[in-house]
Amino acid sequence: MTEAAIRITDLRKVYAGGKEALKGVSFDVPRGSIFGLLGPNGAGKSTTINILAGLVTKTSGTADIWGFDIDAHPRNAKNSIGIVPQEIVFDPFFTPFETLENVAGLYGVPPARRRSMELLKAVHLDDKAHAYARTLSGGMKRRLLVAKAMVHSPPILVLDEPTAGVDVELRQHLWAYVRELNAAGVTIVLTTHYLEEAEELCDRIAIINHGEVIANKPTRELVDMAQEKVVEITLDRDMDAIPRSPIFHKAELKAGRVLAITYSKRVANAGQVLDAVQAAGYGIADVSTREPDLEDVFLNLTRAG
């Protein structure tokens, strides 16, 4: 199936008082992909997700979920998506098992087709199946939200900051489960402030800023947009003054005799940087380089915006 899992076209949202949260947002989420939706706080990510979830009414534009328009076919659209919210929302007086059973009932899943224990085992909560949800730790509650979002077996799972407040080990368990879901054909939409996670996990990333999409590319292409590179040079002696060159974007002294030089790949290469340092009268004892990453691209794009 080549149709997009989610198709958003010219989506706009103006809140009472004139606050324009979305200014014509458009993007497609390919079926079977892990799609990153990134942006600073207040950029419009949560508004977009809440429109898809039916929690916020859009001002204009269209949104299709698994081929169903959210206005023309709201029930089918909602059945096609599971959303894990930022906020930890649950009933503290139900056990995790009861929580999943209740949510499955709300979605009309018959008892014979419910997978409550299977889902709890998948998110490593089967040993807590019959404990009160209020006794769970923060990380456990987040994993329970993931299981809640999957009770009706939706083809799309949206994870809105799923690892906020989750320790490293639990985060790894969560991402392993997300990869399993994706391998089984579930389309994943992820928002996160951990950009290294997005770079590692996502096939494609859209960056939203001030209510507008400012980038939407395959992850590798997006990272390749970064043109600045850093080379750290350990000099053979103490510096009298930091060397200067027109090809240096920035040069700063770090610990000891280590000089960190930032340069543009459009202007120079590492060999020319080293030549400029040696031309200033310094010998080179050691060299290391740092390739640009998603964080560099993200900061450059959002600061420009």
C-alpha positions as CSV (number, residue, x, y, z in Angstrom):
1,M,0.0,0.0,0.0
2,T,1.6,3.2,-1.1
3,E,-0.9,5.6,0.4
4,A,0.5,7.6,3.4
5,A,-0.2,6.4,6.9
6,I,-0.9,10.1,7.8
7,R,-1.5,12.9,5.3
8,I,-1.7,16.4,6.6
9,T,-2.4,19.2,4.2
10,D,-2.4,23.0,4.9
11,L,-3.3,22.4,8.6
12,R,-4.1,25.6,10.5
13,K,-5.0,26.2,14.1
14,V,-5.9,29.6,15.5
15,Y,-6.8,29.7,19.2
16,A,-9.2,32.1,20.8
17,G,-7.4,35.4,21.2
18,G,-5.6,35.1,17.9
19,K,-2.7,32.8,18.8
20,E,-1.8,31.0,15.6
21,A,-0.4,27.6,16.6
22,L,-0.2,26.1,13.1
23,K,0.4,28.1,9.9
24,G,-0.4,25.7,7.0
25,V,1.4,22.6,8.1
26,S,1.7,19.9,5.4
27,F,3.5,16.5,5.5
28,D,3.0,12.8,4.8
29,V,4.0,10.0,7.1
30,P,5.0,7.0,4.9
31,R,3.4,3.7,5.8
32,G,5.7,1.3,7.7
33,S,8.2,4.1,8.6
34,I,9.4,5.5,11.9
35,F,8.8,9.2,11.4
36,G,10.2,11.9,13.6
37,L,8.3,15.2,14.3
38,L,10.7,17.5,16.0
39,G,10.7,21.1,17.1
40,P,11.3,23.4,20.1
41,N,8.8,23.8,22.8
42,G,5.7,25.6,21.6
43,A,6.5,24.9,17.9
44,G,3.2,23.2,17.2
45,K,4.0,19.5,17.6
46,S,1.5,18.8,20.4
47,T,-1.2,20.8,18.7
48,T,-0.7,18.7,15.5
49,I,-0.9,15.4,17.5
50,N,-4.0,16.6,19.5
51,I,-5.8,17.4,16.2
52,L,-5.1,13.8,15.0
53,A,-6.3,12.5,18.4
54,G,-9.5,14.5,18.2
55,L,-8.7,16.5,21.3
56,V,-8.3,19.8,19.4
57,T,-10.4,21.1,16.6
58,K,-8.5,22.4,13.6
59,T,-9.3,25.8,12.1
60,S,-8.7,24.7,8.5
61,G,-6.9,22.2,6.3
62,T,-7.2,18.4,6.1
63,A,-5.8,15.4,7.9
64,D,-6.2,11.8,6.9
65,I,-5.3,8.8,9.1
66,W,-4.8,5.5,7.3
67,G,-6.9,6.9,4.4
68,F,-9.7,8.2,6.6
69,D,-10.5,11.9,6.8
70,I,-10.7,12.9,10.5
71,D,-13.9,14.9,9.8
72,A,-15.7,12.7,7.4
73,H,-14.7,9.4,9.1
74,P,-13.8,10.2,12.7
75,R,-14.5,6.7,14.1
76,N,-12.4,4.9,11.5
77,A,-9.6,7.5,11.9
78,K,-9.5,7.1,15.7
79,N,-9.5,3.3,15.4
80,S,-6.4,3.6,13.1
81,I,-4.2,5.4,15.6
82,G,-2.9,4.9,19.1
83,I,-1.5,7.9,20.9
84,V,0.9,7.9,23.9
85,P,0.6,11.4,25.4
86,Q,3.2,13.4,27.1
87,E,1.2,13.6,30.3
88,I,0.8,10.5,32.4
89,V,-2.9,9.9,32.4
90,F,-4.4,6.9,34.1
91,D,-6.9,5.8,36.7
92,P,-5.0,5.1,39.9
93,F,-7.7,2.7,41.3
94,F,-7.4,0.2,38.5
95,T,-4.7,-2.4,38.0
96,P,-2.7,-2.3,34.7
97,F,-4.7,-5.4,33.6
98,E,-8.0,-3.8,34.4
99,T,-6.9,-0.6,32.7
100,L,-6.2,-2.4,29.4
101,E,-9.4,-4.4,29.6
102,N,-11.4,-1.3,30.1
103,V,-9.8,0.6,27.2
104,A,-10.2,-2.5,25.0
105,G,-13.9,-2.4,25.9
106,L,-14.2,1.2,25.0
107,Y,-12.8,0.4,21.5
108,G,-15.2,-2.4,21.1
109,V,-12.6,-5.2,21.2
110,P,-14.4,-8.4,22.1
111,P,-13.0,-10.4,25.1
112,A,-11.8,-13.2,22.9
113,R,-9.6,-10.8,20.9
114,R,-8.1,-8.8,23.8
115,R,-4.4,-9.0,24.4
116,S,-4.0,-7.4,27.8
117,M,-1.5,-9.8,29.3
118,E,0.4,-10.1,26.0
119,L,0.8,-6.3,25.9
120,L,1.8,-6.1,29.6
121,K,4.5,-8.7,29.0
122,A,5.7,-6.8,25.9
123,V,6.2,-3.6,28.0
124,H,7.7,-5.6,31.0
125,L,4.7,-5.0,33.3
126,D,3.3,-8.6,33.5
127,D,4.6,-8.9,37.1
128,K,2.6,-5.8,38.0
129,A,-0.6,-6.8,36.1
130,H,-2.7,-6.9,39.3
131,A,-1.0,-4.2,41.3
132,Y,-2.8,-0.8,41.7
133,A,-1.5,1.5,38.9
134,R,-0.9,4.2,41.5
135,T,1.9,2.1,42.9
136,L,3.9,2.0,39.7
137,S,7.0,4.1,39.1
138,G,7.1,6.9,36.6
139,G,8.8,4.7,34.0
140,M,6.3,1.9,34.5
141,K,3.4,4.3,34.1
142,R,4.8,5.5,30.8
143,R,5.1,1.9,29.6
144,L,1.5,1.3,30.6
145,L,0.5,4.2,28.4
146,V,2.2,2.5,25.5
147,A,0.3,-0.7,26.2
148,K,-3.0,1.3,26.4
149,A,-2.4,2.8,23.0
150,M,-2.0,-0.6,21.4
151,V,-5.1,-2.4,22.9
152,H,-7.0,-2.0,19.6
153,S,-4.1,-3.0,17.4
154,P,-3.9,0.3,15.5
155,P,-1.7,0.4,12.4
156,I,-0.2,3.8,13.6
157,L,1.4,4.5,17.0
158,V,2.2,8.1,18.0
159,L,4.7,8.6,20.8
160,D,4.7,12.1,22.2
161,E,7.9,12.5,24.3
162,P,7.7,8.8,25.5
163,T,11.1,8.7,27.3
164,A,10.7,11.9,29.4
165,G,11.7,10.9,32.9
166,V,12.5,7.3,31.9
167,D,15.9,5.9,33.0
168,V,18.4,4.5,30.5
169,E,17.6,0.8,30.9
170,L,13.8,1.3,30.6
171,R,14.4,3.6,27.6
172,Q,16.3,0.8,25.8
173,H,13.4,-1.6,26.6
174,L,10.9,0.8,25.1
175,W,12.9,1.4,21.9
176,A,13.4,-2.3,21.5
177,Y,9.6,-2.8,21.7
178,V,9.0,0.1,19.3
179,R,11.4,-1.5,16.8
180,E,9.5,-4.8,17.2
181,L,6.2,-3.1,16.5
182,N,7.7,-1.4,13.4
183,A,9.1,-4.6,12.1
184,A,5.6,-6.1,12.4
185,G,4.3,-3.3,10.2
186,V,3.2,-0.6,12.7
187,T,3.9,3.0,11.5
188,I,5.6,5.0,14.3
189,V,5.4,8.8,14.8
190,L,7.8,10.0,17.4
191,T,8.3,13.4,19.0
192,T,11.3,13.7,21.3
193,H,13.8,16.2,22.7
194,Y,16.5,13.5,22.7
195,L,17.8,14.2,19.2
196,E,20.3,11.3,19.3
197,E,17.3,9.0,19.7
198,A,15.5,10.5,16.7
199,E,18.7,10.3,14.6
200,E,19.2,6.6,15.4
201,L,15.5,5.5,15.2
202,C,13.8,7.6,12.5
203,D,13.7,6.9,8.8
204,R,12.5,10.4,8.0
205,I,12.2,13.6,10.1
206,A,10.1,16.7,9.8
207,I,11.1,19.8,11.9
208,I,8.4,22.2,12.8
209,N,9.1,25.7,14.2
210,H,6.7,28.6,15.0
211,G,3.8,26.5,13.5
212,E,5.5,25.8,10.1
213,V,7.4,22.9,8.7
214,I,10.9,24.1,8.0
215,A,12.4,20.7,7.0
216,N,11.1,17.3,5.9
217,K,13.7,14.9,4.6
218,P,15.1,11.3,5.1
219,T,17.2,11.4,8.3
220,R,20.5,10.9,6.5
221,E,19.8,13.7,4.0
222,L,18.8,16.0,6.9
223,V,22.0,15.3,8.8
224,D,24.1,15.9,5.6
225,M,22.7,19.5,5.5
226,A,25.1,20.4,8.3
227,Q,28.1,22.0,6.8
228,E,30.1,22.9,9.9
229,K,32.7,20.4,11.1
230,V,34.9,20.5,14.1
231,V,38.6,19.4,14.3
232,E,40.4,19.2,17.6
233,I,44.2,19.6,17.3
234,T,46.6,18.8,20.1
235,L,49.6,21.2,19.6
236,D,53.2,20.4,20.3
237,R,53.6,23.4,22.6
238,D,51.7,26.0,24.5
239,M,50.0,28.7,22.4
240,D,51.2,32.3,22.5
241,A,48.0,33.3,20.7
242,I,45.1,31.4,19.1
243,P,45.9,31.0,15.4
244,R,43.6,32.9,13.0
245,S,42.7,32.1,9.4
246,P,39.9,33.2,7.0
247,I,38.9,29.5,6.7
248,F,38.2,29.2,10.4
249,H,34.6,29.8,11.4
250,K,35.7,29.6,15.1
251,A,38.8,28.7,17.0
252,E,39.0,28.2,20.8
253,L,41.5,26.8,23.2
254,K,40.2,23.8,25.2
255,A,42.0,22.0,28.0
256,G,45.8,22.0,27.8
257,R,47.1,22.4,24.3
258,V,43.9,21.3,22.5
259,L,42.7,23.8,19.9
260,A,39.1,23.3,18.6
261,I,38.5,24.7,15.2
262,T,35.1,24.9,13.5
263,Y,35.1,25.3,9.7
264,S,32.6,25.0,6.8
265,K,32.9,22.0,4.5
266,R,31.9,24.4,1.7
267,V,35.0,26.5,2.3
268,A,37.7,24.2,3.3
269,N,38.7,20.6,4.2
270,A,40.6,19.2,7.2
271,G,43.9,19.2,5.4
272,Q,43.7,23.0,4.8
273,V,42.8,23.6,8.4
274,L,45.9,21.7,9.5
275,D,48.1,23.5,7.0
276,A,46.8,26.9,8.4
277,V,47.7,25.8,12.0
278,Q,51.2,24.7,10.9
279,A,51.7,27.9,8.9
280,A,51.2,29.8,12.2
281,G,54.3,28.0,13.5
282,Y,52.7,25.2,15.6
283,G,53.5,21.5,15.3
284,I,50.6,19.0,15.5
285,A,50.8,16.1,18.1
286,D,47.3,14.7,17.6
287,V,44.1,15.3,15.6
288,S,40.5,14.2,16.1
289,T,37.3,15.3,14.2
290,R,33.7,15.5,15.1
291,E,31.1,14.9,12.3
292,P,28.0,17.1,12.4
293,D,24.8,15.4,13.7
294,L,21.1,16.0,13.9
295,E,21.5,18.4,16.8
296,D,23.7,20.7,14.7
297,V,21.1,20.8,11.9
298,F,18.2,21.2,14.3
299,L,19.8,24.2,16.1
300,N,20.8,25.9,12.8
301,L,17.4,25.6,11.3
302,T,15.4,26.6,14.4
303,R,17.7,29.5,15.2
304,A,17.4,30.8,11.6
305,G,13.6,30.5,12.0
